[in-house]
Amino acid sequence: MRYVRSELLLILLMLMMVIPASSQNLEETLQKLTESAAKSYVAPIVSGYGANINGGWFHRSPKASLIAFDLEFGVVAMGTFFSDEHKTFNAAGTFRFTSAQAQTLADRSNAPVQFRADVRNAILSQEFSVNFAGPTVAGAKKDSMKVSFPGKSMVVSTALGPQTYTLPSHVFVLPVTGLLEDATILPMAAPQATIGTVVGSQFTFRYLPEMEINAEIGKVKYVGWGVQHNPGVWLGEGKIPFELSASYFTQDLSVGTIFESSGTTFGLNASKQLGWGFLNLTPYVGYMIESSKMKFTYDYMIDTPAGKVPQKVNFELEGENTSRFTVGLSFKLLLVNVNADYNFGTYKSVTAGAMISF
């Protein structure tokens, strides 16, 4: 029984995060990047994932009833689109060279052969201003990140005292590629349940209990909730020719020590049921203000004259979407309700749902 429960939870987790690249691969990639490069590299999934988790929360507004029984549960799926501009980046930043890269620069410098080890050690002891260019996490697998070093003069301690040598410009290719393999859409899905109606309000929940995926990734936990309230309940049912609601939704997800994500959205939704309770079409619209953020934590491995040393990196990025306009259609036949909608925002997205509805 415990085995079956674990398998079901794993299936739900896979539904929640349908991403071709695993979190473990992402962590391994980030360990090769400084903070400045990592921020540009992961930016598309921060915005894409934020757009996903803030979508799919509603497909109708609650009735303007004091008390009514409404219950539905099922799965919602989301997908945020990536354009070509999201698949590559070009940004300035700082970089720590590896021993091999430092040796390449030392060998190409104007330092005498007997002092090149000193030059290499001096390079390993500091960061340099560089330019990064290449694929983001959503980019092509065949592309690699390039680090362009403009060159620099530096003072090096040698047996003859401080000496000034010139490091030449050079372009290094890092083993960092697009993990999502030139993806056009970032998919995701989540279990969801809604219950109501009490004083014109319905409550929606998304939840997965804390569980360990494996020793490398660690524990995953996901929880979200929200409420829709129809102010028409204070005017009397039927006073407004459509259902209107004010909505608020929020959620949190943590994946081991790799990243934590959260999203919040609030706004107005409206819907109009056409048909009967057991067979109907319900067009719906919504305007939502939203925010999302993702915090990353990883060990950046740097080379020093004494060997490799892990450097803890922590940073937080906000998703680019700040609002969205939603247009959708819901269809119900007996106990089955399906819906789909399109969301207009900085990152455009689609959502769909399949629910058992009472």
Residue pairs with C-beta under 8 A, 6 or more apart in sequence:
6 211
9 208
9 209
9 211
10 211
10 213
12 191
12 208
13 208
13 211
13 213
13 220
13 222
15 75
15 189
15 190
15 191
16 188
16 189
16 190
16 191
16 208
16 222
17 188
18 187
18 188
18 189
19 45
19 180
19 186
19 187
19 188
20 179
20 180
20 181
20 183
21 137
21 179
21 180
22 217
23 217
23 255
23 256
23 258
23 259
24 214
24 216
24 217
25 179
26 42
26 137
26 179
26 258
27 216
27 258
27 298
29 41
29 137
29 176
29 179
30 38
30 41
30 42
30 296
30 298
30 300
30 313
31 298
31 299
31 300
31 301
32 174
32 175
32 176
32 300
32 301
33 41
33 174
33 176
33 300
34 93
34 94
34 95
34 96
34 127
34 300
34 313
35 300
35 313
35 315
36 91
36 92
36 93
36 94
36 95
36 132
37 91
37 93
37 95
37 132
37 145
38 296
38 298
38 313
38 315
39 315
39 317
40 89
40 91
40 93
40 132
40 136
41 89
41 136
41 137
41 145
41 176
42 136
42 137
42 294
42 296
42 317
43 89
43 136
43 317
44 82
44 86
44 87
44 136
44 137
44 138
44 186
45 137
45 138
45 180
45 186
45 294
46 292
46 293
46 294
46 317
46 318
46 319
47 80
47 86
47 292
47 319
47 320
47 321
47 346
47 347
48 80
48 82
48 86
48 138
48 186
48 347
49 80
49 186
49 188
49 261
49 292
49 294
49 319
50 261
50 263
50 290
50 291
50 292
50 293
50 294
50 318
50 319
50 320
50 321
50 347
51 78
51 80
51 292
51 319
51 321
51 324
51 343
51 345
51 347
51 349
52 78
52 79
52 80
52 186
52 187
52 188
52 349
53 78
53 188
53 190
53 224
53 251
53 253
53 261
53 263
53 292
54 249
54 263
54 264
54 265
54 288
54 290
54 292
54 321
54 324
55 78
55 80
55 324
55 326
55 343
55 349
55 351
56 76
56 77
56 78
56 190
56 192
56 351
56 352
56 353
57 76
57 192
57 204
57 226
57 247
57 249
57 265
58 204
58 228
58 245
58 247
58 269
58 284
58 286
59 271
59 282
59 284
59 328
59 330
59 337
59 339
59 341
59 353
60 243
60 269
60 271
60 273
60 282
60 284
60 330
61 228
61 230
61 242
61 243
61 244
61 245
61 269
61 270
61 271
61 284
62 70
62 196
62 197
62 200
62 201
62 202
62 228
62 229
62 230
62 243
62 245
63 70
63 197
63 200
63 230
63 237
63 243
64 200
64 230
64 232
64 233
64 235
64 236
64 237
64 238
64 239
64 240
64 243
65 197
65 200
65 233
65 237
66 198
66 199
66 200
66 233
67 197
67 198
67 199
68 196
68 197
69 197
69 358
70 194
70 195
70 196
70 197
70 202
70 357
70 358
71 193
71 194
71 195
71 357
71 358
72 193
72 194
72 337
72 355
72 356
72 357
72 358
73 191
73 192
73 193
73 194
73 355
73 356
74 191
74 192
74 193
74 337
74 353
74 354
74 355
74 356
75 189
75 190
75 191
75 192
75 353
75 354
76 189
76 190
76 192
76 351
76 352
76 353
77 187
77 188
77 189
77 351
77 352
77 353
78 187
78 188
78 189
78 190
78 349
78 350
78 351
79 185
79 186
79 187
79 188
79 349
79 350
79 351
80 185
80 186
80 347
80 348
80 349
81 184
81 185
81 347
81 348
81 349
81 350
82 138
82 180
82 183
82 184
82 185
82 186
86 136
86 138
87 135
87 136
87 138
87 139
87 140
87 178
87 182
88 133
88 134
88 135
88 136
88 139
88 143
89 132
89 133
89 134
89 135
89 136
90 131
90 132
90 133
91 131
91 132
91 133
92 129
92 130
92 131
92 132
93 129
93 130
93 131
93 132
94 127
94 128
94 129
94 130
95 127
95 128
95 130
95 132
95 147
95 149
96 124
96 126
96 127
96 128
96 300
96 302
96 303
97 105
97 123
97 124
97 128
97 172
97 303
98 303
99 120
99 124
99 303
101 172
102 120
102 121
102 123
102 124
102 303
103 116
103 120
104 170
104 172
105 119
105 120
105 123
105 149
105 167
105 168
105 170
106 116
106 117
106 119
106 120
106 123
106 167
107 116
108 167
108 168
108 170
109 116
109 119
109 165
109 166
109 167
109 168
110 165
110 166
111 118
111 119
111 156
111 163
111 165
115 156
115 158
115 159
115 160
115 163
115 165
118 156
118 157
118 158
119 154
119 156
119 165
119 167
121 305
122 154
122 156
122 157
123 154
123 167
124 303
124 304
124 305
125 304
125 305
128 149
128 152
129 150
130 147
130 148
130 149
130 150
131 147
131 148
131 150
132 145
132 146
132 147
132 148
133 145
133 146
133 148
134 143
134 144
134 145
134 146
134 174
134 176
135 143
135 144
135 145
135 176
135 177
135 178
136 178
137 178
137 179
137 180
138 178
138 180
138 182
138 183
138 186
139 177
139 178
139 180
139 182
140 177
140 178
140 181
140 182
141 177
141 178
141 179
141 181
141 182
142 177
143 177
143 178
144 173
144 174
144 175
144 176
144 177
145 173
145 174
145 176
145 177
146 171
146 172
146 173
146 174
147 171
147 172
147 173
147 174
148 169
148 171
149 167
149 169
149 170
149 171
149 172
150 169
151 166
151 167
151 168
151 169
151 170
152 166
152 167
153 164
153 165
153 166
153 167
154 164
154 165
154 167
155 162
155 163
155 164
156 162
156 163
156 164
156 165
180 186
190 206
190 222
190 224
191 206
191 207
191 208
192 204
192 205
192 206
192 353
192 355
193 204
193 205
194 202
194 203
194 204
194 205
195 202
195 203
196 202
196 203
196 228
199 229
199 233
200 229
200 230
200 231
200 232
200 233
200 234
200 245
201 227
201 228
201 229
201 230
202 227
202 228
203 225
203 226
203 227
204 225
204 226
204 227
204 228
204 249
205 224
205 225
206 222
206 223
206 224
206 225
206 251
207 222
207 223
207 224
208 220
208 221
208 222
208 223
209 221
210 219
210 220
210 221
211 219
211 220
211 221
212 218
212 219
212 220
213 219
213 220
213 256
217 255
217 256
217 258
218 255
218 256
218 257
218 258
219 254
219 256
220 253
220 254
220 255
220 256
221 252
221 253
221 254
222 251
222 252
222 253
222 254
223 251
223 252
224 249
224 250
224 251
224 252
225 249
225 250
225 251
226 247
226 248
226 249
226 250
227 247
227 248
227 249
228 245
228 246
228 247
228 269
229 245
229 246
229 247
230 243
230 244
230 245
231 244
231 245
231 246
232 239
232 240
232 243
232 244
241 272
242 270
242 271
242 272
243 270
243 271
243 272
243 273
244 268
244 269
244 270
245 268
245 269
245 270
246 266
246 267
246 268
247 265
247 266
247 267
247 268
247 269
247 286
247 288
248 264
248 265
248 266
249 264
249 265
249 266
250 262
250 263
250 264
250 265
251 262
251 263
251 264
252 260
252 261
252 262
253 260
253 261
253 262
254 260
254 261
257 297
257 298
258 296
258 297
258 298
259 294
259 295
259 296
259 297
260 294
260 295
261 292
261 293
261 294
261 295
262 292
262 293
263 290
263 291
263 292
263 293
263 319
264 290
264 291
264 292
265 288
265 289
265 290
265 291
265 324
266 288
266 289
266 290
267 286
267 287
267 288
267 289
267 323
268 286
268 287
269 284
269 285
269 286
269 326
270 284
270 285
270 286
271 282
271 283
271 284
271 285
271 330
272 282
272 283
272 284
273 280
273 281
273 282
274 280
274 281
274 282
274 283
275 281
275 332
278 332
278 333
278 334
279 332
279 333
279 334
280 331
280 332
281 329
281 330
281 331
282 329
282 330
282 331
282 332
282 339
283 328
283 329
283 330
284 326
284 327
284 328
284 329
284 330
284 339
284 341
285 325
285 326
285 327
285 328
286 324
286 325
286 326
287 323
287 324
287 325
287 326
288 323
288 324
288 326
289 322
289 323
290 319
290 321
290 322
290 323
290 324
290 345
291 318
291 319
291 322
292 318
292 319
292 321
293 316
293 317
293 318
293 319
294 316
294 317
294 319
295 314
295 315
295 316
296 313
296 314
296 315
296 316
296 317
297 312
297 313
297 314
298 313
299 310
299 311
299 312
299 313
300 310
300 311
300 312
300 313
301 308
301 309
301 310
301 311
302 308
302 309
302 310
302 311
303 309
319 347
320 346
320 347
321 345
321 346
321 347
322 345
322 346
323 345
324 343
324 344
324 345
324 349
325 343
325 344
325 345
326 341
326 342
326 343
326 344
327 341
327 342
327 344
328 339
328 340
328 341
328 342
328 351
329 339
329 340
329 341
330 337
330 338
330 339
331 337
331 338
331 339
332 338
332 357
335 356
335 357
335 358
336 354
336 355
336 356
336 357
337 353
337 354
337 355
337 356
337 357
338 352
338 353
338 354
338 355
339 352
339 353
339 355
340 350
340 351
340 352
340 353
341 350
341 351
341 352
342 348
342 349
342 350
343 349
343 350
343 351
